[in-house]
Amino acid sequence: MGAQPEGSAGRGPAVVTRRALRTTLSACASFFVCLYALDRPVAATYALFAAVSMAALSHIPGTGRQRAAVMVKATPTAWVLLTIGTYLAIRTWSAVVGMLLIGFFLAFVAAAGPRAAGAAPGLQLLYILPCFPPYAPDTLLERLAGATFGLLLLVLAEAFVLPEEPGPTYRRLAAAAADTAARCVAELGRAPYTLSAASVEEARAAGESLRPFRVDEADRPAGPGLRDRALSHGGLAARTLLARLVNLPPPPPPPGPVPMEQEPEVLTAVGRAVAETAALLDGSAGRTEAADALRRVREQAVTSAARQAPTTAGRGRRRAALLEVADAAVALTTAAELAVRGRRARVPDDVDSGRFWYARQLAPRLWWHRLAGHAGPRSVYFQNAVRISLALAAARTIAGVDSLPHGFWAMLAVLSLTRTTASQTRATVRVAITGTLLGALVTGVLLALIGGHTTIYAIALPFVMLTAFRVGPVRGVGWAQGMFTLVVAFVFAQLAPVTWQLAEVRILDVIIGSLIGVVFGVLAWPRGAQRELHRAVALLLATEADTVERTTAVVVEGGPGHVPDDRPLQHALTMAESAFAQHQSEPRTTEDPKTDWQAAMMSGHHVLWGSRRLFVRGGPAVGPANSARLDRRAAGVATRMRAAADRAGAGPDETDPQGAPLPSGGSATDEPPGVSSPRFFAALAWLDSLNVDVDRMTASPHLPSRSGPNGSAGPNGPAAGPSAPA
């Protein structure tokens, strides 16, 4: 059984030892009770393999209690799969069709987040085991009882045997970031109206802590549900707010214009609202009056800015920056209330229906939105599901047509050894076959020596199983396959008389399953996310360039605000983030210094919500001179984004079509703007920061950093707006 990555905290020797002990206790106890106390061999088989599938084959992240919670939720699905597999075993073709459909669905559900993805392999096995002959629907109740008993003991073991201390949750980290933002706001309200070096460093650290790759998989808000979406949104909003505060320009010094009248009121309202949000997130209070007050102050400031006469560059930039701070704080408070209270949260009527589109959606709709967004060949989740379902269906066909003894071992090999790239699968298979051969050799010798003395097998099984599940994840797939060969031999030797030839069957099954995995790894998207990431980022950058030009044209022309149709950009961002997430778990075949993928993801968020703010705000035309300045700046940014898209689309092994440095997009210091509206200065600041994004993406040499799909450069990076997670 393959050793695949789990959570960030799930691979240490101490964690592996605890999990091996829990698996062994639950699997052996349920097996021995059913077999020896109740004399129910069918129930014993399903009890043991239910525990092993969900504990060892699955890769559910988190502490024991977090894993137990996922297992409890997965138990009804396990019952359904056992029932379907039992009835579809009547014919080979029906079992194959079931494997194709169920294999695809369970693999595709990985799009719902790491918890669903972790449970999927174990659930696959709970269909595979009953879909083989004999066709015995009369044993269904015994199968269900045995599997339920095994899962029950596993859940109890995970929850109570050597429990781990949970790490900080994402919600608590978001609360700490909001508290840091409140202290920064208080400091910005006092002379000299800038943050000290210590406060800047504290803000950066708080923003870094919210990057998903720094949080264990079990605590990442990656699911499709309302609370997970809102918490993820809140994390992005908190990082955005910290970035805005760090980069907030001070008021123009005398004898320049006096600060706008709403400045102290805006900062005070922001400080109170984020402090209240910190208390809401950490559970120490439940008030939201300050958040409501902040929304009113923000609207008053926007209205006042729209009525005021055009202003100079210094005052315009300060006003635009303050409104951006208020906007980020409103997003944080709204997302936090949704994350804490779910459907009981009060969603104001004036909340951005695009940014918080998920707030009034029911759970089935949110799940459908997530899965439908990945239902196409450009999604790595779709690619993985097609690859594994075809491989499992082929293995089931071969096992049925050729009457392969213990054919489910071949399917287990497919399930545990197939990887997302052909090269990774080939490397894994070589090691796995070597380990299986050595394990089979030892198994054959032991079976020949022990013979039919089942008592010896029963006594040895817990020690062999504990060793297998302790050594395999640490030493690699070869050890895992070799030791698991011993485990299954000692199990089946207690169910029926066996000879050394059982080891021979095990070798044959693993080789067949491995070859099937290699074949489909080559035929179905053999490069995994590596090529798809280049394609997805190229599309994302090209869509960003179109959005920049369209948004700038609206600002230049002026007019009332309205909500834009930015669905193409949201979809492109979703596809790029999912490809980037998988790319982080694949071995690197090349090192590509041309593109910082993490910065590409953040530029997408920045374009998405910066564009939306400018569209919704509305305002007068900016005048001929400033129109020309804004058009030139936008054209430069869009040209650089398209050039970066050409670079990304070239792929890791193709010639870079843009070998020369990217064209300049201008800077904030060339052609100083004249007097203009607040909307002009907001657009100018947005375009300037997008230039920084492109510089970061294409800085060479800059190797892609190992981060989650929503990672950012922290508060000192691009001030990306929060995203409504797909």
N, C-alpha and C positions, 0 to 999 in steps of 0.2 A: 504494500500500500504506500502511495507516494507521500513524501514529506513536502507539503506545499506550504507557502507562507500563511501565517495566521495574522493575528493582530500584532501590533508593534511590541506589545508586551508579552506576547505569547510564545516566544521561542527560547527563553532562557532555560537552563537545565532544571532549576527549581520548579518552574511552571510545568515543564514537560513531565517531571517526576510526579507532581500532584495529579496531573490529568491521567497519566498512565495508571496510577494507583486507583483512581476513581473508576476508570474504564474496566480494570481488572476485577475490582470488587463487584461492580454491578453485573458485568457479563458472566463471571464465574458463578456468583451467587444465584442469579436467575437460572442459569443453565443447570446447575446441580439440583436446585429445588425441583425444577420441572422434570428432569430426567430421573433422578434417583428417589426423590420423595414422592412425586406424583406419578411417575412412570409414564410421562408424556413426551416422547422423543420429538414429535413435531413442535410442540410448544417450546421445548428446550432449544431447538434449532433457531426458532424465530426470536426467542428471548435473547439469546446470545448475539445473533447478528443484528438485531435492532439496536442493542446497546453499542456494539462495535461500530455500526454504520454511523450513528449520530455522534459518537465520541471520537472515533479515530479517523474515519473516512471524511466526515464533515470537518469543516474548519471554521467553526462558529467562534467569533472573537469575544474577548471579554473575560471577566472573572467567572468563577464557577457559578455563582448565582445569576449572573447575566446570561450565561450559556443555558442554565436550567430554565430560565424564563422563555428563551427561544424554543427550547425543546418541548416545553408544555404547549406552546402555540402551534408547533409543528405536528403534534400528536394526531389531531383529527385528519390532517393531510396524510399521515402515515397509514391510518386506517383505510382511507379511500384508496391509496395506492396498493395496499395489500389485497383489498377486495378486487380491484380491477385486474391486477396481475393474476390472481387466482382464477378468475373466469376467462381471461384471454388466453390462458395456457392450453385451452382446448385444441387450438390449431397453431402451427408455426406462423402462418401468415397473420393471424390475429394478434399474436404476441409481438410480431415485428412491427405491425402498424401501431400498436399501443406504445411500443418502445420509441418509435419515431416521434409520435406526438407528445408523449409524456417527457421524453428526453429533451425535446426542444423547449417545452414550456418550463420545466424546472431549471434548465440552464438559462433561459431568457429572463427569468425572474431575478437573476443577479442584478439587473438594472435597478431593482428596488433598493439596493444598498448592501453593505457588507454582511449584515445578519442574514438576509435572505440568500445571498450568494454562498455564505458559509454552510447553511443547512442543506443546500441543493444536492451535493454529492451523496450524502447519507440517504436522503429521500429517494434518489435514483435507485440505490441498492434495494430499498424496500419495495420497489416494483420489480426489479430484476429477479430477486430471489423466488417469488411465487409464480412468475410467468414461465418457469420451466416445468416440464413434466415431473411427476405425474399430475394429470388433471384431476384434482381432488377437491371440488367445492364443498364436500361434506366435512373437510377439515378446516374450513374457513374460520369458524369460531375458535378453534384451538390455536390457529395461527395468530388471530387477533389477540387472544388472551395472552399468549406467550410474548408477542411483541410489546403489548401494553405493560406486562410485568417487567420486562427488561428495561423499557423506557422509564417506568416508575422508579425502579432502583437506581437507574442512571441519574435521573433528576434529583433524587434524594442525595446521592453521592456528590453530585456537583454542588449542591446547595450547602451541605453540612460537613463534608470530609475535607479537612485542611483548607478552610476558606481563605481566599486572598483578600487583602485590603484593597478596596476600589480606589482608583486614581481620581484626580479631579475631573468632574464632568464638564462637558462643553458649556452647559448652562452656568456653572460656577465660574468658569473662565470668562464668559461673557459678562457676568456680574462684576468681576474684578476689573475688566477693561472699562466698563461703564463708570465704576468708581474712580479709576484713574482719569477718565475724561472729565469727571466733575471737578477733581482737584486742578486739572489743567485749566479749566474754564475759570475757576476762582483766581488762579494766578494771572490769567490774561486780563482780568478785570482791574488789576492793580498796575501802577507804573513799575517798570517801563513798558507794560502791555505786550510783553513777549515772554516766552517760556525760557527758564534757565536750562543749562546744559543737562542737569540732573533730571529735570522734568521731561525734557525731550527724550532722554534715554529710557526713562520709565514708560513713556508713551510708546516708544518703539518696542520695548519688551512686551508690553501688554498686547500690542498688535500682533507680534510674532507668536504669542501663545495661542492665538486663535487660528493660526494656519492649520488646516486639517491634518497635515502629516505629523504634527506634533501631538495629536490626540489619538488615543487608542481607537482602533476601528469600531469597537463596541460603543464608544461614546460620541462618534461622529454623527452629526445630524444629517444623514444621507438618505433617509427613507422618503417615500412619496407622501406620507401623511401630513396633516396640517401642522402639528407641533414641530416635526422635524424640519419642514420647509421654513417655518417661521423662525426657528432657532438658527438655522443656517443663514437665513436672511439677516437676523439680528447680529450674528457674528461679522458678516460683511459690513453691515451698517456701523458697527462699533469700530472696525478697522478704518472705515472711511472717515468717521468723525475724528478719530485720533489723528489721521493724516491731515485733515482740514485744520485742526487746532495747532499742530506742529508748524504748519506753513501759513498760518494766519498772519497777514501783514499788519504791522502796527499802524495806528492812526497817523495821518500826515503830520509832520512836526510843524510848529508855528514857524513862519507866519502863514502856513497853508490853511486850507479850509477847515472849519471846525468839524468834528465828527458828526455824523448824521444823528439825529435826535434819538433814534431807536437803538443805538448801539448798546448802551448799558442795559436797557430793558431786554434786548435779544440775548445778550450773554447771561444775564441773570436767569432768564427763563430756561435757557439751555442747561445751565448748571443745576437748577432745581430739578428739571425733568430727568436728566441722566442720573442724578443721585437717587431719585425716586425709582428709576428703572433698575439701578443696581440692587436696591433693597427688594424690589419685586422679583428679580431673578434669583437672588440667594434665599428667598423665602422669609426674610425678616419683616416684610411689610407687604401690604397689598393695595396701597393707595395709587391712584392714577390722576389726581387732580392737577399736578404739575404738568403732566403730559398734555392734558386738555388746554391748560393755560399756554403752553408753548405753541400749540397749533394756532391759537388765536393771535399770539404775538407775531408769529411767522407770517400769517396772512396780512396782518396790519403793516408789517414791514414791507412786504411785497407790494401792497397797494400804495403805500406812501412812496416807495421808490419809483413806481410807475407814474405817479403824479408829479414828482419833482422834476425840475429842469435838468437838462443834460449837465453832466459834471466832468471834472478833470480826471486824468488817469489815476492819480494817487487815491483820490476819494472814491472813484468808481471801482477800482480793484478792491479796496477795503470793504465797500458795501457788498460787492458781489461775493467776496469771501465769507462775510458774515451770513449772508443768506444761504450759502452752501453749508455752513456749519449748522444753521437752524434746520435745513432740509435733512441733513444726515441724522441729526438728533431726533427729528420727528419720525424718520424711518426706524431708528433704533427703538424708540418707545412703543411704536405700533407693533413692530415685530416681536418685541419682548412680551407684550400683553397677550398676543396670539400664542406664543410659545408656552406661556405659563397657564393660561386659562382656556386655550383651545376654542371650542365653539361657544363657550360662555363669555368670551371676550367681547367687549363693546367695540364695534368697528364703526368709527364716525362716517357719516355720509360723504364727507369731502375727502376721504382717503383715496389715494391714487388707485383706481381700479385696475390699472395695468401692472403696477408694481406689486400690489397685494391681491392679485387676481384670485389666489387660492383661498382667500379668507372666508368666503361664503360657499365654497365647494364641498360637497359630501365626499367621504373617503373613497367610494368606488370611482367617482369622477377623477379624483386625484391620482389613483392608481392607473386608471385608463390613460390619463394624460402622460404619465411617466412612460408606460409601456408603449403607447402609440408613438411617442416621440422617437423610440428606438426601433420601430418596426420597419426596417429597411436595410439593404445590404451595406450601407455606409456606417452603420452602428457596429461597434466592436462586440456589443452584447449579442446582437443578432448573428454576427459571424461566429462567435463562440458557440451559440446555441445550435446553429446549423451543423457545425463541425462535429460536435459531440453527439448530437442525435443521429446523424448519418453513420458515424462510427459504431455507436451502440446498436443501431438497427442492423448493420452489416454483421456484427458479431453475433447477434441473436439469430440471424438467418443462417450463418455458417454452423452455429451450434445446433440448430434445429434440423437442417438438411443433412448434415453429416453425423447426427446423433452423437455429438461430442460429449464424452463423459465429464460430468461436473462443468458443463459449459458456462455456468455463471462466473466461473473463475476467469474465463476469457473476457467476459464483459466487465468484470471488476478490474482487470488489467487495463482495458480501454479507459475506464472511468478514472482510474488513479494515475495513469501514465501519460495520457494525452495532454499536451500543453498548447499554448496559444500560438506558438511559432513552430514551423517544421524543424528548425535546427535544434530548438530546445527539446522537442519530442524525441528526436533521434538520439541526442545525448542522454536523455533520461532513460530511454529504452535500452541502450547499451549497458548502462550500469544496472538497470533492473534485471535484465536477463542474466547478467553475471551473478548478481546476488541470488536470483532464483535457482540457478544451477547449483551454486554452492549450498544453498539451503536445502534443495531437493536431495543432494548427495548425503548430507547429514541426516535428513529425514528418512531416506531409504535405509540407511544403516540402523537407525534407531528402531524403525518399524520391524526390521528383520530380527533385531535382537530382542525386543520386548514381546513381539508377537501379539497374542490376544489377551494379555493381562491388562484389562481395562482399569484396574485400580491404580496401576502405575501411571497411566495417562491422566487419570483424574487428579492424582497427587501432583503431577508435574505441570499440569495445565496452568494454574495461576502463576507459577514462577516463570514459565516460558512466555506467557502473555504479558506479564509485567515487564520482562526484559525486552520483548518486542516493541511495546509501545513506549518504553523509555529510551531505547537505543535508536530506533528508526528515525524519529524526528530530529535527533541530534546528529547522527552519523550519516544520514542521507538515504536516498531511495534504494540503493543496493542492499543496505542492511535491513531496511524496512521490508523489502520483498523477501529476502532470505529468511528473516525471523517469522514473517507471517506465514510462510510455507510450513514452518514447524507448528505454528498455532493451529492452522486449519487441519493439519494431519492429526494432531492430538485430539481435536474436537471430533472429527469423523471416526477416529478409532474407537471412540466411546459410543457412537451411534450405531455402528455396524462393523463386522469384521473387515479388516483391511490388511493389505500386504504392502511390501515395499513398492509395488507398482503404482500406488497412489502418488508417490513422488514423481513418477514418470508422467502421469496424467497432469499433474500440476505444472510441470515444465512445458508440456505441449500447450496447455491452455494459455499460459502466460506469453509464450512465443506468438501464438495466433493473435491474442489480443493486442500485443505490442505491435505486430506488423500491421494490423488494421489501423491502429492509432497513427502509425507513421504514414500509411497511405493517405488517410484522410487529412492528416496534417499537411501533406504536400498538395493535395487537391483543393482544399478549402482554405483560401487566404493564408498561404504558408508563411507570410511575413508578419502575421499577427497585427499588432497596433502600430508597428514601426512605419509602414508605408501609409497606413490609414491616417496616422497623426499628421504626416506631411500634407496629405490631401485635405484633411479637415481644417488645419490651420491656414492653409492657402485660401480656402473658401471663406473662413472666418475673416481674414484680413481684407479680402476683396469686398466682402459685405460691409465691413467697417468703413472702408473708403467710400462706398456708395452712401452710407448713412451720414458720414461727415459732410459730404457735398450737399446732400438733401437738407440737412439741418441748417447748414450755413446759409443756404439760399432762403430758407424761411426766416431766419434772423435778419438778413439783409432787407428782405421785402417788408417785414413788419406785419402786424395784424394780430387778431385775437388768438389766444392760446387754444390748442386742441390736442387730443391724445393721438400720437402717431401710430401707424401700423408697423411695429418693429418685430413681428413674428419671424421673418426670415433671419434676422440677426440673432434672436433668441435661440432658434433651432440650430443655427451654425455654431453658436457658443456651446450648446448642449452636446453636440456631436464631438466638438474639439475637446471638451473637458472629459468626456467618457473615454476617448482614445488616449488622452494624456494619462488618465488614471491607470489604464491597463499598461501603457508604455512603461510606467514606473516599476512594474512587477516583472518585466521581461528582461532577459539578459541583453546587454548592448552588443550588437554586432559591429557597429561603427560608432565613433565619437564625432558628432556633428557640432562644430563650434559656431555655426552660423546663426542659430536661432535659440534664443532663450524661451523655451516653451511656456514656462511659468509666466513670463511677462506677456506673452501672447494671450494667455487666458485673461489676465487682468486688464489688458487693453480692451478686450471684448466687453467686460463689465463696465469699464470706464466710458466707452463709446455708447453703450446701451442706455445707461441711466443719465449720463450727461446730455445726450440727445433728447431724452424724454423730458428732462427738466426744462430745456430751452424751448421745446415745442409747447409744453403746457403753460409756460409762463406768459407768453404773448408780450407785445410791446410795439412801439413805433419803429418805423424804418430808421436805419442808423445813419443815413446821409451818404452822399456820393463818395467823399474822401474816405470815410471809415468803411464804406462798403467795399471799396477797392482793396483796402488793407485786409479786411476779413476774407475776401475772396482769394487774395493771393496766399494768405496763410492757410486757408482750407485746401487750396489746390496743392500747395506744397506737402501738407500732411497726407492728403489722399494719394498723391504720387508716390510718396515714400512707402505708404502702406501697400500699394499695389506692387512696388518693387520688392518689398519684403514678402508679399504673397508669392511672387515668382520664385524667390529664393526657397521658400518653404516647399512649394510645389515641386521643385526640382527633385526632391527625394534624397536620401542619404548616399546613394551610389551614382547619382547623375551629375552632369555638369551644371554648375551654378550659372544660370543665365545672367545674373547680375554680379559678375565678379568684381566690378568697380564699386567704390563706396556708394551708398545710397545718396540720392539728391538731397540737398538741404531743404528743410521745411521752414526756414526762417527762425527767428528767435523773438523772445519777448522784448528785446532791446532795439531791434531794427525798426525804422519808421515809427517813432513814438506816436501813439494814437492821440487824436485831439479830443475835444469835448464830445461826449456821446452818452447814450442811455445805459442803465445798469445791465440790460440784456446784452449789449455789445461787449461790455467788459467781462461778463460771465462767459460768453462764447469765446472771447480771446483767451481767457485763462484756460478754458477747456482745451482749445487747440494747442496751446503751449504745452500743456501737460501730456497731450497725446504725442507730441514730438518727443518728449522724454521717454514715453513708452516704446516708440519705435527705436530710439537709440539703445534702450536696454535690450530689446529683442535681438538686435543685430550686432551688439558689441562683440568683437572678436579679439582674442579667444574667450568664449564664455560657454562653458559646458552646461547643458540643461541640469538644473538642480533637482534633487530627489524630493519632490513635494507632491501633495495631493492636488487634485484638479482645480481646487479653488484657492490655491496658495497665492501669496502675493509677496511683494518685496517689503512688506511691512509699512508702517506709517510713513517712512521716509520715501517710499516708492510712489507710483502713480496713485492719485487719490481716486480710486475706482469706486463708482457708486455701487450700492448693494444690489444684488441680483435676486429675483424671485426664482428659486431653484426649480429646475425642470422636473 
